[in-house]
Amino acid sequence: MLEEKKDLKSFSFEELTEEFLALGEKKFRATQVFDWLHKRGAVDFSQMTNLPAGLRGKLAEAYTIVSLREVTRLNSAQDETVKFLFALPDDKVIESVFMKYKHGNSVCISSQAGCRMGCRFCASTLGGLERNLLPSEMLEQIYRIQELTGERVSNVVVMGTGEPMDNYDNLVKFLRLICAPEGQNMSIRNITVSTCGIVENMRRLAEEGLPVTLALSLHAPNDEARRRLMPVANKYALKDVLAACDYYFEQTGRRISYEYSLVAGENDTEAEADALGKLLKGKNCHVNLIPVNPIKEREYKQSSFKNVLNFRKRLEKYKINVTIRRELGADIGAACGQLRKSHLDSGTQGDEV
C-alpha cells in the first residue's frame, strides 16, 4: 500500500524547517518553500523555480500541496459580495464569502464540510457533518479568494459551514499559520471565531495566546428557548457558556461578540429583549442582531424590521453596545450553508457549473 503523502501546507514554519533538516536540506530551503506556499500561492512544486529540480522532484514524491478548485461563484448585484463554492481534494464542497468593507476586505471561511450541531435555523447543518477541514483547506479559502479576486484580505471570520470549536486542533493550527510572520502575517486581532458554545474548547482557546475576537452564537436569553433552537444547549447550560465567555475576556482582554439571530415569534419579543439585557448587563460585550435568513426546510421567518429596531432599542436601555448586521449578498444567498445546500440538492459532485 502506498504511503499517503504529507500535507505540506499544514506544516508550521518550525515543523517545515525540521522536516527539511531531516531530509538533509539547508534551513533556507524551508523558508523558500514556506514563502511559495503561504505568500505566493503555489499549487504545484514545479512553480518553485528557485529550488533545484532534484529537490522539487523529491518533494513531489513525498508531499502534496492541498489546493481548492472553484466550482461556482455568485456575484451580488446589490454590493460587491462574492460567494464561492469550492471543491476539496476529495470533491466534498464548502463555501466561502468575500465581503468588502470600508475598513478592508473580509473573508468568511468554513471550518468543516457540513456540521453536526443541528441549529434549527441554519442550512449548514441539514446534511450533517461530512468531515473536518485541515488547516491547509482553511487557509486555501483565503489564498484562492485573494488569487481569484486580485484583492488583499485583511480580515477573516471563521463563521462559515461548521462549528470551529468542533475542529479545535486544526483551527488553532490554522490561526497560527495565517498569522505567521513568514507567511501572510495577518493580525490575530483581525480574526473572529464563532462558536455555538463548546465550553471546554472556549476555555482552551483562552489560554492559547491567540486573542481572536470570540463570537458566541447565543440566539436566546435562557436555556429553555435556546434548547428549542440549538440542540447543543442540551449539553451546555447557558450559565456555563457565559462563564466561559467571561473567562475568555479575562484571559485575552477581548470583548465578546454575542450573535443573536432574530426569528419571528421565537426569540424576538420585548420580554426576551429585556431578559437578554439583564443577562448581559455590565459585561464588556457587543450584541450583533441578525435578522434570520429563512430556509425552505424550516418554517422560521425573519423578524420584521420594526421588531428588530425595537429589540435593539430595549437592549440599549441596559447600556449594551448593539448593532444590526448589515445584510451583505442577500440576493445571492450569502448566509451560511445556502449555496452548498442547493449544490448538494442538485446532485452534482464538484463539477463546474
C-alpha positions in Angstrom: 0.0 0.0 0.0 1.3 3.4 -1.0 2.1 5.7 1.9 -0.1 8.8 2.0 1.7 12.0 1.0 2.2 14.6 3.7 0.2 17.8 3.6 3.0 20.4 3.4 0.7 23.4 3.6 -0.4 22.4 7.1 3.1 22.4 8.5 4.1 25.3 10.7 7.3 27.1 9.8 9.1 25.4 12.6 7.8 21.9 11.5 8.7 22.6 7.9 12.2 23.6 8.9 12.7 20.4 10.9 11.3 18.4 8.0 13.9 19.9 5.6 16.7 19.4 8.0 15.7 15.7 8.3 15.8 15.5 4.5 19.4 16.7 4.6 18.5 20.1 3.1 19.6 23.5 4.2 17.3 25.5 6.5 16.8 28.3 4.0 15.1 25.9 1.6 12.2 25.6 4.2 12.0 29.4 4.2 11.7 29.4 0.4 9.0 26.7 0.3 7.0 28.3 3.1 7.1 31.6 1.1 5.9 29.8 -2.0 3.0 28.1 -0.1 1.8 31.0 2.0 2.8 34.2 0.2 2.9 33.3 -3.5 0.1 30.8 -3.6 1.9 27.9 -5.3 -0.2 24.9 -6.0 2.5 22.8 -7.6 6.2 22.1 -6.9 7.1 23.0 -10.5 6.2 26.6 -9.7 9.0 26.8 -7.1 11.6 27.9 -9.6 14.3 28.9 -7.1 14.5 25.3 -5.9 16.8 22.8 -7.6 14.9 20.5 -10.0 16.1 17.4 -8.0 14.6 18.8 -4.8 11.3 19.7 -6.5 11.1 16.1 -7.7 11.9 14.7 -4.2 9.2 16.9 -2.7 6.6 15.9 -5.3 7.2 12.2 -4.4 6.6 12.5 -0.7 4.4 15.6 -0.2 1.3 17.2 -1.5 0.1 20.8 -1.9 -3.5 21.0 -0.9 -5.4 23.3 -3.2 -9.1 24.0 -3.7 -11.0 24.2 -7.0 -13.6 26.8 -7.7 -16.9 25.1 -8.6 -19.0 28.2 -8.9 -19.4 31.7 -7.7 -22.3 34.1 -7.2 -21.8 37.9 -7.5 -24.1 40.2 -5.7 -25.8 42.9 -7.7 -26.5 44.8 -4.5 -23.0 45.1 -3.3 -19.5 43.7 -4.0 -20.1 40.5 -2.0 -19.0 37.3 -3.8 -19.9 33.8 -2.7 -17.6 30.9 -3.7 -18.3 27.2 -3.8 -15.0 25.3 -3.6 -14.3 21.6 -4.1 -11.9 20.0 -1.7 -9.3 17.4 -2.9 -11.8 14.6 -2.2 -14.6 16.5 -4.1 -16.6 17.4 -1.0 -17.8 21.0 -1.3 -17.5 24.0 1.0 -18.4 27.7 0.7 -16.7 30.9 1.4 -17.8 34.6 1.2 -15.7 37.6 0.1 -17.0 40.9 1.5 -15.9 44.5 1.1 -16.0 46.9 4.0 -14.6 50.4 4.5 -12.0 49.0 6.9 -10.8 46.4 4.5 -11.7 43.1 2.7 -13.0 40.3 4.8 -13.5 36.6 4.0 -15.9 34.3 5.8 -14.4 30.7 5.8 -15.8 27.3 6.6 -14.1 25.0 9.2 -16.0 21.8 8.4 -17.7 20.1 5.4 -21.2 20.1 6.9 -21.9 20.4 10.6 -23.3 18.2 13.4 -24.6 21.0 15.7 -28.1 20.9 14.4 -29.1 24.6 14.9 -32.7 24.7 13.7 -32.4 27.9 11.6 -29.1 27.1 9.8 -28.8 25.5 6.3 -25.2 24.3 7.1 -26.3 21.5 9.4 -29.1 20.0 7.3 -26.9 17.3 5.8 -24.9 16.6 9.0 -21.1 16.6 9.3 -19.0 15.0 6.5 -15.6 15.8 7.9 -13.3 18.4 9.5 -11.2 20.7 7.3 -7.4 20.6 7.5 -5.5 23.7 8.3 -4.4 23.9 4.7 -8.0 23.7 3.5 -9.0 26.6 5.8 -6.0 28.6 4.5 -6.8 27.8 0.9 -10.1 29.5 1.1 -8.3 32.8 1.8 -5.5 32.2 -0.7 -7.8 31.2 -3.6 -10.1 34.2 -3.0 -7.1 36.5 -3.0 -6.0 35.0 -6.3 -9.4 34.9 -7.9 -10.4 38.5 -6.9 -7.0 40.1 -7.1 -7.8 41.7 -3.7 -5.8 41.5 -0.5 -7.8 40.1 2.5 -7.1 41.8 5.8 -9.9 40.3 8.0 -11.1 36.7 8.5 -14.3 35.4 10.2 -14.5 31.7 10.9 -18.3 31.7 10.6 -19.0 29.6 7.5 -20.1 26.0 7.4 -19.2 24.0 10.5 -18.5 24.6 14.2 -14.9 25.8 14.6 -14.6 24.5 18.2 -15.6 21.0 17.0 -12.4 21.1 14.9 -10.3 22.6 17.6 -6.7 21.4 16.8 -7.0 22.2 13.1 -8.5 25.6 13.9 -5.6 26.5 16.2 -3.0 25.4 13.7 -4.8 27.5 11.0 -4.7 30.5 13.3 -1.0 30.2 13.9 -0.3 29.7 10.2 -2.4 32.6 8.9 -0.6 34.9 11.4 2.9 33.5 10.8 5.3 36.4 10.1 7.0 34.2 7.4 3.6 33.9 5.6 0.5 36.2 5.4 1.4 37.8 8.8 -2.3 38.6 9.4 -3.0 40.4 12.7 -4.7 38.0 15.1 -6.9 40.9 16.2 -8.4 40.9 12.7 -9.8 37.4 13.1 -13.1 36.4 14.6 -14.0 32.8 15.5 -17.6 31.8 16.2 -18.9 29.1 18.4 -22.3 27.8 19.5 -20.8 27.2 22.9 -18.5 24.3 23.3 -17.3 25.3 26.8 -14.2 23.3 27.3 -12.7 24.4 24.0 -13.6 28.0 24.5 -11.6 27.8 27.7 -8.7 26.1 25.9 -8.7 28.9 23.3 -8.5 31.5 26.0 -5.1 30.0 27.0 -3.6 29.7 23.6 -2.1 33.2 23.3 -4.3 33.8 20.2 -6.5 36.7 21.2 -9.0 36.4 18.3 -12.5 38.0 18.7 -14.7 35.3 20.1 -18.3 35.4 18.8 -20.9 33.3 20.7 -24.0 32.2 18.8 -26.4 33.0 21.6 -29.8 33.3 20.0 -31.8 33.1 23.2 -31.7 34.6 26.7 -32.5 31.4 28.6 -31.9 27.7 28.5 -35.4 26.7 27.5 -35.6 28.9 24.4 -32.0 28.1 23.5 -32.6 24.4 23.6 -35.5 24.8 21.1 -33.3 26.5 18.6 -29.9 24.9 19.4 -29.5 21.2 20.3 -26.0 21.9 21.7 -27.8 23.7 24.6 -28.9 20.3 25.9 -25.2 19.6 26.7 -24.0 23.1 27.8 -26.1 25.2 30.2 -26.2 28.9 29.4 -24.6 29.8 32.8 -21.5 27.7 31.9 -21.3 29.1 28.4 -21.4 32.7 29.7 -18.8 31.8 32.4 -16.5 30.5 29.6 -17.1 33.8 27.8 -16.2 35.8 30.9 -13.0 33.6 31.3 -12.1 34.3 27.7 -12.4 38.1 28.3 -10.3 37.8 31.5 -7.5 35.9 29.7 -7.4 37.9 26.5 -8.9 41.3 27.2 -11.0 40.9 24.0 -14.7 41.7 24.4 -17.1 39.0 23.4 -19.5 39.4 20.5 -22.8 37.8 21.1 -24.6 36.8 17.9 -28.4 36.8 18.1 -30.4 35.7 15.1 -33.9 37.1 15.4 -36.6 34.6 14.5 -40.2 35.9 14.3 -42.3 34.7 17.2 -39.4 32.6 18.6 -37.0 34.9 20.3 -37.8 38.5 19.2 -40.3 39.7 21.9 -39.9 42.6 24.2 -39.8 40.2 27.1 -36.9 38.3 25.5 -35.1 41.6 24.8 -35.4 42.6 28.5 -34.2 39.1 29.6 -31.2 39.4 27.3 -30.4 42.9 28.6 -30.5 41.7 32.2 -28.3 38.7 31.3 -25.6 40.7 29.6 -25.8 44.0 31.6 -22.4 45.1 32.9 -20.4 42.7 30.6 -17.8 44.1 28.3 -19.5 42.8 25.2 -21.2 43.6 21.9 -24.5 42.2 20.6 -24.9 41.6 16.9 -28.5 41.3 15.9 -29.1 39.2 12.8 -32.4 39.0 11.0 -32.5 35.3 10.3 -32.2 34.1 6.7 -35.3 31.9 6.1 -34.5 28.4 4.6 -37.2 26.3 2.9 -36.6 23.2 5.1 -37.7 25.2 8.2 -40.7 27.3 9.0 -38.8 30.0 10.7 -39.4 33.6 9.5 -37.4 36.7 9.7 -38.4 39.3 12.3 -40.0 42.4 11.0 -37.6 45.4 10.7 -39.8 47.2 13.3 -39.3 44.3 15.8 -35.5 44.3 15.1 -35.3 48.1 15.8 -37.4 47.7 18.9 -35.2 44.8 20.2 -32.1 47.0 19.7 -33.7 49.9 21.5 -34.6 47.8 24.5 -31.1 46.3 24.8 -29.6 49.8 24.6 -31.6 50.7 27.7 -29.3 48.3 29.6 -26.2 50.1 28.3 -25.3 47.3 25.9 -23.5 48.0 22.7 -25.7 46.8 19.9 -25.5 46.7 16.1 -27.8 45.2 13.4 -25.8 43.2 11.0 -25.8 44.7 7.5 -27.1 42.1 5.2 -24.4 41.6 2.5 -25.1 39.5 -0.5 -28.8 38.9 0.4 -29.6 38.4 -3.3 -27.1 35.6 -3.7 -28.0 33.6 -0.5 -24.8 34.7 1.2 -26.0 33.2 4.5 -24.2 30.2 5.8 -24.8 26.9 4.0 -27.3 28.1 1.4 -25.1 27.7 -1.7 -23.6 24.4 -0.6 -27.1 23.0 0.2 -28.5 23.9 -3.2 -25.5 22.4 -4.9 -25.8 19.1 -3.0 -29.5 19.0 -3.7 -28.8 19.4 -7.4 -26.9 16.1 -7.3 -23.7 17.5 -8.9 -20.4 16.3 -7.4 -17.8 19.0 -7.6 -18.5 19.7 -11.3 -18.1 23.1 -12.9 -21.5 24.8 -13.1 
